[in-house]
Amino acid sequence: MAIVGSGSAIPETTLTNDQLSHMVETSDEWIRTRTGIQERHLNVPGDTLSELAAKAGRRAMAMARLNPHDLDLIILATSTPDDLFGSAAQVQAHLDAPQAAAFDLTAACSGFVFGLVTAAQFIRTGVYRNILLIGADVLSRWVDWSDRTTCVLFGDGAGAVVLEASPDQDDLLGFSLQTDGSLNPHLNLDFRGWGQTLTEQINADFGNFKTITMNGREVYRFAVAQVPKVILKTLKESDRTVDDIDWLILHQANQRIMAAVAERLELPPEKVISNVAHYGNTSAASIPLALDEAVRAGQIQPGQTVVISGFGAGLSWGAALWRWRGAG
């Protein structure tokens, strides 16, 4: 497996901390100090997740010099589809990739890591040669904009990578995926149902989803404790150490979490890629969005080793160690 292209897309509309301070009791200083976030981008009514995801996918394919008709599979990692049955098929149609199978994968903020590992298995078994993996979320749809504990955190965006079969070497060097469902109440977007009478004897559940709820203190403690462990586990099983890491890209949830994880790994801050200040928490989009920016800025060079780690709702977390191959 080789990763040979990256792309990203963000909505044009920007919501700054100062603008938020006119909506809820908060301030730019309060948000920056606790999260590192300065602004976030939001989809506006009429914009769709599938269009945003397709835009990121086109840019990744352009870097990889891949024709959409050559795609075998599209994996869309998202928790906020346009259609509850899934939006990957809509992305396939937007891209005009008729030969590609397409499905959604839901693992919240860990979605891109889980998606990368899933895509790699299709390639390793020889089933597919060209896969487009997209992480995209429009969390603004599910935010309570009167709740300052959550509304300051989230933004919308999409990031993508192209994976292709490689005859000479496998660039996915190791991974580890974890889940603990007992911690689900700390971060979720629950269904809220109420009875709908069908007959005198039968009621059916009917309702909608609530807004995002989060116990920030517990999520912080969970991330700072578990993310370094899963990264070290991945490195150990790959016969590598922290010294072998050229770049660390964590899920862009909170600058304090990223700093704490790097400190526990004893990794220099200059090896940690961060863009949370300008996008906030974009869930499954955050890692590929940061990756694409770093690649296009010339930070990540071909042959360098990258560790990514996602963590979030589920609760789920994971890490993957891979070598950046460069444009196809």
NORVENDA-V993092 format. One record per helix or strand of 3 or more residues. SS is the DSSP state (h for helix, s for strand). FROM is the first residue (numbers start at 1). LEN is the number of residues. Records with the same first field share a line. If there is no record, write none. Layout:
BEGIN
SS->FROM-LEN / FROM-LEN
END
This chain:
BEGIN
s->2-8 / 13-4 / 39-4 / 73-5 / 101-5 / 130-9 / 156-9 / 172-8 / 191-7 / 203-7 / 247-4 / 305-8 / 316-8
h->17-4 / 28-8 / 49-16 / 68-3 / 88-8 / 108-17 / 139-4 / 148-4 / 181-6 / 216-22 / 242-3 / 255-11 / 269-3 / 276-4 / 283-14
END
